[in-house]
């Protein structure tokens, strides 16, 4: 099962472009410069957690301007069970508006279900 992680990186001022240039490395799905507490975010994929750890280390070990790294490993999605639909009987209902309150009522109704108006 594939493992994914967001790698949040703080760099020396003005050097986040070096991290974003790593988007061509194997396992890096996307890389972006960002504003906020971190300067760059990488989205990394791997076949397992060990490989993910190794990839993150390989990506960042050669980067002298990295100050801080925080890795957020994505939780696996629960497998969805197939949805079984019950066959429901379709009932066609013809309705009309009550002359008193304009609420919808079934054709066979004798009294408005909303205001109590008696139909003739």
N, C-alpha and C positions, 0 to 999 in steps of 0.2 A: 504494500500500500504506500503510495506517495506521501511524503511529509513536506509541509510548507511552513515557512517562517518569514516574518517581517523582521528585518534587521535594522534597528534604529541607530544612527551613527552621528556622533558629534565630532566635528573636525576643527582644526585650527582655522581661524577666520580666513575666508576667501579660498578654501581648498576643497569645498564639497564637489566641485566639478570633477576632481580626480576619482572620487567614489562613483559618481554617476557614469563615468567612462568605463566602469567595470561591467556594464550591462551586457557586454559581449562574452563574458566568462561563462563556462558551462555551469548550469544550475541557476544562474541569475535570470529570473523571469522578467523582472523590470527593476529600474533604478531611477529615483527621482530626487532632485534637490527640493527641500521643503523649508518653510518658515516655522519657527517655534523653538522648542527646547532642543530639538535635534536639527542637524543640517542636511541629512540625506536619509533616504529609506530604500532598502533593497528588499525585493520579494524573491526568496530563494526556494528552490525545490530540490528534493533528494529522494532516493528510494527508501531510506530508513533514517532514524535519528542519528546513528553514528556517522553516516555519510553526510548528513546535514551539518553536524558539528565540524567535521573535517572541512567541508566546503566553506563554511563561515570563517574558519581559521585561515584557510588558504587565501581567501579573498582579502582578509584584513591584515594578515601578518606582514605583507609587503608594503603597507600604507603607513608611512612615518607620521602623517598629519592627523591620524585618528586619535582622538582624546578619550572618547567613551563609546562603548557599544552596548546595546541592549537588544537581546534576541527574544522575539515573541513567537513561540512555536504554536502553529494553528492546531486546534482540537479537531479530531476527525469528525466528520458529519455522521449522524446516526443513519443507518441504512433505512430507507423508506420501505415499508411493507406495501405490497400491491393493494390498491384500493379496489374493493369489490362493491359494485353498485347493485343495489336491490332493484329489481324491476318493479316500478310503481305503476299502478293503474292510472291512466290519464283520464281525468274527468273534465269534460268541457262544461263550463258554466256560462250561461248567458246572463248578463246583468243589465240593470238600468239605474238611472239616477232618481232618487226620491225627489218629488216635486217640492217638498218642504225644505229639506236640508242639503240636497244634492249628494248625499252619501250613496255609494253603490249598494245595490240589493240584488239578490237572485230573482229571476223571473217569476218563480213560483211563490215568492214571499207574500204574505198577507199584511205584514206590519214592517215598517222600516226598523232595521236593527239598531239604528243610531238614535233617531228622534221619536220613534213610536208612532209615526204617521200611519194611518190605516189606508191601504190601497183598496180600490174598488174592484 
